[in-house]
Structure formats: C-alpha cells, structure tokens
Amino acid sequence: MFVKEAHSPKNISWHQNLTHWGLDDAEEVTFWVTISEAPVEAGCMKFVPGSHKQRIVAHIDTFSENNLLSHGQEISVNVCEADAVHAALKVGQASMHHEHLFHASDPNTAYDRCMGTAIRCIKLAMRQEDGTKSLVALVAGQDDYGHFELAAPPKGRLHLDDFEICRQDAKRKDAILFKGSDASKM
C-alpha cells in the first residue's frame, strides 16, 4: 500500500523491484491498482517504455526520508525523464508492468491524497533464492512446488491470529529486502 498525502514531498525513485526481491526468476507482473484518483499532479506512476529490455541495472540505496521505497533504492544509471510516460488513473483503474521496467512516481502536489496498492503475480515454480518461504495467495491452479507458504483464508474479521501471520511474514520479507543494505542507515 502506498499513500502520498496532499502537498507531500514523498516520492518513489526510479527503480526495478526485481533487484531486491530475492527471486530466482523474472516471471512476474505487477498490477498497480488505484484507491484514490492518481492524476499526474498527485504523483501517479510513470514508466520508461522499453527499459525492461535492459534487464536489471545497478541500484544504490539512498535511505532518503522522502523516498517511499524500503531503503530508498534507485537506479544508478541515467534515466531520461523526457522518455517517461505518466499513467494517470481514476479510482479503481490499474496499470500493469513487469518489474524490469523502470518506474517511479513524483511528489504529490495535488490537493488530495493519492493512494494505491501493488498486487504482484509470479509463477509458483519460482522461489526465494535463500530458501525463505514467503507468504503468498494462490490465485489459480495448484501448488506442485512448495516454494512458498500458501495463505489460508482469514480466521475472521480483524482476527489477531491473522495479524500475527502477517507480522511474521513481514519479518521474513524485510530480511530479503534489506539483505546487503547498510543497517546503520535504517
């Protein structure tokens, strides 16, 4: 979930998420779903068409306080802003992209908050390189691999056990996301 308040300096730098997810393959697609209006002035998503062909490029961790990414990761090669295409969306609309595609979002200069969520789909044959079994939801088919922990249906509305399962999974995912990062900057 990403939230940028009105007139907020918060942004998301140019990045490729597959650089820090720790997956053994790149068979992935992300759906960016808006919960509120996401016009250009609110800092909607923007993409560089064709950049996915470069595969993974070098990134650096900035730990910028205004960067909404976990450790302020950003592409360390030049990105031509003139090539960027903005994906302004209305409530409930979605964009879809591969995580090799350069993507970012600017600060929110609008008069209302901008909110959205990312839904990431991967094939079950993939796995975490370090063997961690992250929690996932099975959307279709059956799991013949066992590389992930499949989420059970919620035990109830706002059930404490469900929150604990999510807390434990967040710890596992943080260990993957921050692997190799300078812990003193966090």
Stockholm file with secondary structure:
# STOCKHOLM 1.0

chainA/1-186         MFVKEAHSPKNISWHQNLTHWGLDDAEEVTFWVTISEAPVEAGCMKFVPGSHKQRIVAHIDTFSENNLLSHGQEISVNVCEADAVHAALKVGQASMHHEHLFHASDPNTAYDRCMGTAIRCIKLAMRQEDGTKSLVALVAGQDDYGHFELAAPPKGRLHLDDFEICRQDAKRKDAILFKGSDASKM
#=GR chainA/1-186 SS CEEECTTBCCBEEEECGGGTSCBSCCCEEEEEEESSCBCGGGTCEEECTTGGGGCCCCEEECCCTTBCSTTCEEESSCCCGGGCEECCBCTTCEEEECTTSCEEECCBCSSSCEEEEEEEEECTTCCBTTCCCCEECCCSSCCSSCCSEECCCCSSTTCHHHHHHHHHHHHHHHHHHTTTSCGGGC
#=GC SS_cons         CEEECTTBCCBEEEECGGGTSCBSCCCEEEEEEESSCBCGGGTCEEECTTGGGGCCCCEEECCCTTBCSTTCEEESSCCCGGGCEECCBCTTCEEEECTTSCEEECCBCSSSCEEEEEEEEECTTCCBTTCCCCEECCCSSCCSSCCSEECCCCSSTTCHHHHHHHHHHHHHHHHHHTTTSCGGGC
//
